[in-house]
Amino acid sequence: MNRKILTLAVATALVVPMTAQADIRLSGLIQAEIGSWEVAGGDETNAYRTDGTQETNDMSRQTRTYDEGGAITNYGQSNILLQFDEKLGNSGITANGQYQVGFNTSNNVGLTGKKPVWVGLKGSSLYFRYGTLNGAYKESRTLIDPWSYTSLQASGTAGGMSGDRYHSVEAGRDGKVLVNTNAGVSNSSGLTNEGFVDGALELGVNFRGFVFKIQGVVDDSAAMDGAGLLELKYDAPSFAMWASASYTDLDIKDTFDDAVENVKDSLDEFTDDLTEEEAQAREDARNENEGFGNWKVGGQFKLGNTLKVGLQYEDAEMGHFDNNLDGGNYILGSIEAGMNNMVIAAWVGAYSSDIDDKDRMVINGETMDEDALSWAVGVKYNFSKRSQAYLGYRQTDSDNDYRDENIAVLGIKQAF
């Protein structure tokens, strides 16, 4: 017992001087949702699901509050955040950082959700950060998506922007479709409109509404070594414009398949009598799909807090709707109209697949198209600056019926 008391006393003696000198702020947000959800509304007799759902002509609606399986969204925003700032003498430089951790209101097992954690230095207009960061590519998503970080969000499974999809459709056995219900099946490690970038260095400029930031993974041993992201944004009182891009020289989609092919090719080089041209052709084919990139441009017009209208175009090779190697593109439009404490918000998105005809999924002799139209509409009511309730509906209609999805959501958020 004495040892524990001594340890606590030493820890307190070390921490108190730091807290006395630095500006430490504690904040957070608790978010909870309940949704009535239906996915893959096509002919379910030709599908089987990894969550064990029985094959029926029409999948019955499900009431969901627990989202770890990815049926709804990626844990929402529930989090606890610690931030600090400390001026370094008269140098004009401030040391800053944050520790943020997430949790789940539906199935809470403690502080588990992944969130940004970083340290850095900032001057009057220049700064740098290092740690687990919000991807620069997704920073503008709150400007174009009025339902970001809810089950009505436009990214990922909704088919409105690139992101981590929460169910995947692929050719299965016996001429049937496999609906993979696992979360984040197309996780692109923060290089899309969702997720975080680990072990990243960020350099940025923030001057009179102009923001430029560039991020890179600098650890040679990191799984995402070679990834880079950037954002260019200008935010004025009446409008905002942005352009973002992300890239990796790693084939993050088919890493396992490529490894297998590399082994096969290596063995073939020992057993086959290849000419130099044949060996080079094989190497070129192996590297053909290595390296992917996403980019987007968009803008928003603002009329105070009364009206916001946004439009964005995105070309994605990572985290797109149908997860094919050729990528696809999105056009997304959004609107928010506010009156007193109530806000009506909606978005509509169109996805166009770049998939080659030869790569399209074929089920029972039928070629599946992949283009999709999706939309969401709902209302938010702000009881105060910190307390909000919302109600809305989202629907995705794809040429491939197995990707169809809809959800009606009731949620509440409380900040502190």
N, C-alpha and C positions, 0 to 999 in steps of 0.2 A: 504494500500500500504506500509506504514512504517513497519507494522508487517511482511509483506512478505520479505521486504529488510533485516530486522533484522534476520529473519529465515535463509535467504540465506547467510548472513554474518557469522552467527554462524556455519552453515554447512561447509562453506568454511574453516573457521578457524580450524575445527576438521579434515577435510580431507587432507588439504595441508601438515601438518606434517607427516601424514601416507605415503603419496605418495613420500615425500622427503626421507623417510627412506627405503621404500620397492621398489623392482624392479617390476614394474607393466608393463605388456605387453598386447597390444591389437592386436588381429588378427582375421581372419575369412575367410569364404569361401562362395561364391555364386555359386549354381549349378542349371542348368535348363535342362529339357529334353522334347522331344516330341517323342511319340511312336505310332506305328501302331500295335494295340493289338487285339488278338483273343483268346478266351478262350472257353473250352468245345466244341471242334470241332466234337464231336460225334453226335449221332442222337438226335437233340434238340427237336424233337417232344415228347420225353419222359422226358423232363425237364421243370421246371419253376424256375425263378430267382427272388431273393429278390430285385433286382434293377428295376424290372418292364419290363425288356426286353421281347418282344413278342416271343412266341414259333415259330421257323422257322426250316426248315430242316438243314440249315447251318447258324450259327450266322455270320452276316456281320462284317467285320473288323471295329474297332473303332480307331479314332485318339484321343489320350489322352495326356494332359499336366498336368492335375490336379489329384494328386495321393492320396488325403485324403481318398477316397473310397477304396484304397488298390489295385486298378487294376494294378498298376505298381510297386511302391516301397514305402518305408516308409520315405517319405519327402526328401530323399537324404541327402546331407551333409550340406546344407546351414545353417550357424551359425555365431554367433559373440562370441568371446572367450576373457575373461579377465583372466590373470594368474599373480600370484605374488610370489615372493621369498624374504625372509628377513633373513639374518644371525643373529643368537641370540648370540651376543658377540663373545667370543673366545671358545665357547663350542663345536664347530664343528657340531652344529645342525642348521638346516635351517627350518623356518616355511614357508609353501607353501600352495597354494590352487588355485582353479579356479572357475569361474562362466561362464557357457556356456549356450546359449539359441539359439534355432533354429527358422527358419521361412521358408515360402513356397514361391518360386518365381512365382508359377502359380496362387495361390489364397491367396495373402498375406493379413492377418488380424492382422499383428503385430508380436511381438516376442512370439510365441506360442509353438513351437516344444520342446519336452522334451529332455534335454541334461544333462550330468554330472555336478554336483555342489558339491564341497567337500573342506575340509580343512585338513591339516595334518602336520606332522613333519618328517624330513628325516636327516639321518646321512650319513656317508661315504658309507655304504652299506645296512643299515636297514632303514625302513620307516613305517609309518602307516598313513592311511587316514580314514576319516569318512564323509559320505554324500550319495548322489545319485551317484553311480559309474557305469562305464562300467563294465559289467559282466566279471569276469576273464575267463569264458568259451569261450567268443567270441574274446578275445584279439588276437588270432592267425589267425583269419579269413582273414586278409589282406595278410598273408603269403601264404595261399593256394588258395584264390579266387582273381584273378587279376581284377575282376569286382565288388568287394564288394562296397556297398553303391551306386550302380547304378541299373537301371532296368534289367541289365544283371547278377545280383548277383546270386550266387549258393544257397543261403539259402532260407528257407521258401517255397513259392509257386513254386519255380523252381524245387524242388525235388532233389537238389544236397547236401544240408546240412539241419540240423534242424533249425527252425526259426518260426517267426510269419507268418502264411499263410494268403494270402489276398483274397482267396475265398475257401469255404468249400463245399464239396459234401456229401450229406447224403440222406437217404431214405426219401421221402416226402409222399404226400397223393396220393391216387388213382393210386398206382403203378408207380408213377413218381419220378424223381430225383429232390431234392431241391439243387440249386446252391446258397449258401449264399455268397453274394458279399461283405459283410462287412469286413473292415480291421481288421487284428489281431484276427481272430476268434479263434485261438489257442494260444493266448498270454500266454507265460510262464514266464512273469515278469523277464526277463533278464537271465534266466537259460539256454537259448539256444544260438545260434550264433547271436541273435539279442536282442535288448532291454537293459534296465538299471535296476540296483538293488537299490531299495530305502532303506534308513536307514541302510546302510551296513557299517561294520567296516572291513578295509583291512589291513593286516599285510604282509610285503613283504621283500624279500632279492634281491638285484640287485648288482652282483659282477662279473666283468670281463666276461660279456656275459651270465652269469647264472642268471636266474630269477625264483624266487619262490614266489607265492602270494596265500594267502588264504583269502576268504571273508565270512562273516557271517552276517545274519540279527539278531541284538541283542535286538530289541525292542519287549517285550512280547505282546504288543498290536498291532504290525504291522501285516498286512494281510499275509506277507510272513515269519513270525517268524518260525524259524526252517529250513530255507534254507541255504545252504552252497555251496561255489564254490572254486575251486583251479586250479592253472596253474603251470606247471613246463616246463621251456623253456631254451634252450641253443642256442644262436645265435653267430655264428662264421663268418669270412669273406666269406667263401666258402660254408657254409651249415647252416641249422637251424633244430632243432628238438623240438617237443613239445608234451605234454600230458596234458589234461584238463579233469575236471569232475565237475558235479553239481548235487545237490540233494535237495529234499525237503521232509519232512515227512508229508506234507499236500497233500491231494488229490485235486490238483488244477484243474483237468479236470472235475470232477463230484461233485464239492462241493454242488451244489444245489440238485442233485439227492440223494447224500448221506444224506443230511439233511432231505429230505423227508422220506427216508428209515429209518433213525434213529427215526423219530417221529412214523412211523408205527410200528417199532419194539418195541418202548417203550410202545405203546398202547397195542400191542400184549402180552407183558410181564404181563400186568395187567389183561388181559382177558383170556389168555391161561394158562393152567396148564403145564408149561414147567419143564422138568427135568433139573438138573444142566448141564448135558452133552448137552442137546438141546440148552440151553441158551448160553453155551460157543461156540457151533458150529455156532449159529447165530451171535455172536460177532465176531468170526473169519471171517465169510463170509463178514460182514460189513466192516472189516478192511483190507480185502484182497488186495484192490487196493490203499490203502493209502500209499503214499511215492513213489516218482518217481526219477529216476536218469538218467543222460546222461554222456557219456564219449567218448573221442576221442584221437587218437594218429596220428602224422603225421610228415613229414619231407620235407625239401626243399633243393635242390642243386642249388648253385648260381655260375655263371661265370661272375663276375663283374656285370655291367649293361647290358650285352649282352644277357644272357640266364638265366632263372629261371625255374626249373621243380619241381613240388610238388606232393605229394601223401598223402592221409589221409583216415583213417577208423574211422567211428563214429557209436556208438550204442546209440539210442535215445528212451526214453520213453516220452519225452516232446517235443512238437512242431514239430513232424515229419510229413511226407508228407500226410498220410491219417488219422491222428489223432485218431487211434484206441488205445484201452487200452493196447494192447500187445506190442506196439512199433515197431521199425524197425531199419534197419542199412543202412549206406551209404558208398560207396567207391567213392572217388573223386580224379581225377587227373587234373593237370593244367600245362600250359606252357606259358611263356612270352619270346618273342624274340625282342630285340631292335636294332635299327640301326639309328644313328644320332638322329633326333627328333621324330622318329616314333617307336611305339611299337605295335606288333601284339600279342594279348592275347587270350587264349582259355581255357575252362575247359570242362570236361565231367564227369557226375555223374550218378551212378546207385543206386536206392533205392530198397531194398528188405523188404517187409512187414512181420512182425512176427504174423500177425493176424490169429486167429484160424478160421477154416472153418465155425464153427457155428456162428461166429461173422461177417462174410462177409455180405455186403449189397446185398440184393436180390431185383431186380426190374423185375416185370412181369415174375417171375419164374426163372430168370437168375442170377447166382451168379457172383458178380463183383470181379475180381482180382485187386490187388493194386500195384504190382511192376511197376517201372518206370525207364526210361532212359532219361536223359536230358543233354543238352550241350549248350554252348554259344561260339561265336567267334566274334572278332571285332578288330578294330584298334584305337589306341590313337595317337594323334599328339600334341606334346608339343611345343607351340609357344615360351614359355619361362619357367622358373622354376615355375611360378605362373599361367600360362594360358594354358589350355588344351581343345581340342575338341575331341570327340570320336563318333564312329559309329559302331554299332554291331547288332547281331541277337541272340536271345535265343529261344530254343524250348524244350518242355517237352512232351514226349510220354509215356502214362501210359496204363497198361493193362485195367484200367478203363477209357474209352474214355472221360468220363465227367471231368476228371482232366487234359486233354490235354490243352496246352497253348503255344502260341508263340508270340514274340514281336520283332519288328525292332525298334531300338532306335537311335536317334541323340541327343547328349548332349554337354554341355560346362560347364567348371568349371573355376572359377577365384578366386584365393586366394589373400588376402591382409594382 
